[in-house]
Amino acid sequence: MFDWMVWTTPVAVFFSCIAIMLAAMTIWELKEPNVARKGFLPMVTTRGDRLFIGLLGAAYINLAFVGIGGWLVEWLSLAQEPSIWISFTGSIAWLVWVMRKG
């Protein structure tokens, strides 16, 4: 079914985490409706808003890391491109920060 796409382990973990987060947020919202609040983001947001903003940021972090991976090999004289797990952990940190403080 997914033969047309290159499913590496980090990509599969990334999309699995997104699916789990969406399911968890749906259950959380049904059990406990949220209240909009103001954090460091320049607008009043709900949990769903912060999840969406966090996921967008996570996607940009991963894309940027993949984009500069080749340059990092040249600049730092690495034997191979840095692991995508680095950007995955950065994405998770960004998402947690937005969800808690955003």
N, C-alpha and C positions, 0 to 999 in steps of 0.2 A: 504494500500500500504506500509506504513512504520511500520506496526505492529511488525516486527521482530526487530526493533531498539527501544531503550529506549529514547524517545524524551522528555526530561525534558524541562522546560521553558528556562533555561540558554543555553542548547545545541541548541534549536531551534533559539533563538535570535542570538547566535554566528554564526550559518550557514546562517541565513538570512542576517546578516551584511556582511558576505563574498560575498554572491550573489549580494547584493546591491552595494558593493564596486567594484566588477568586472564589473557590468553594468555601473556604473558611470565612471569608468576609461576608458571603451570602448568609451563612448560618449565623454568624455573629449579629448581622443586621436584623435578622428575623427574631432572634432572642432578645436583643437589646438595641432598640432604635437609637441612633446617635444624635448628638447635638452639634451644630456647627460651632466652630471656635476659631480664634485668630492666633496663629503662631508666628514663626519667622517668615512665612510666605506672605506676599503683599495682598492677601485677600482672606476672607473668611472661608474656611473649608470644612467639609465633612470627612469622615473616614474614607469614603469612596473616592472623593476628590484627591485626597492625599495619596491613596493607593495608585490612582491613575497618574498623578504627577511623578510619584516615585518610580513607577514602571517605565514611564517615558524617559526619565533620567537614567535608569538602569540600562535601557536599550542604547541610549546615546553613549554611555560609558563603555559598553561592550563594543559598539561600532568604532568608537575612537581608538580603543585599544587595538582592535584588529587592524585599523588603518595605519597606526604608527608602529605596528609590530615589525615590519620590514626595516623601518628607519632605526628602531632600537638595535636591531642586529648589526647594522653598519656603525652607528654611533658608539655602541658599547663593545664592539668586536665580539659579539656572542656567537657561539657555535650553531645555535638554532633560535627560532623565534621564542619569546617568552611564553609561558603557559597561559592559556586563556583563563585558568583558575584564578589568576591575579585579578582580572577584571570582574570575574564572577563575585569574588569576595568584596571588591570595591562597590559593585552594584548592590549587594545585599546590605552593606554598611550604609550606603546612600538611602536605600529604601527604608531601613529601620529608622534612620535619622529623620527622614521626612514624615514617617508615620507617627513618631513620638513627639517631635518638636515643631513640625510644620503646621 
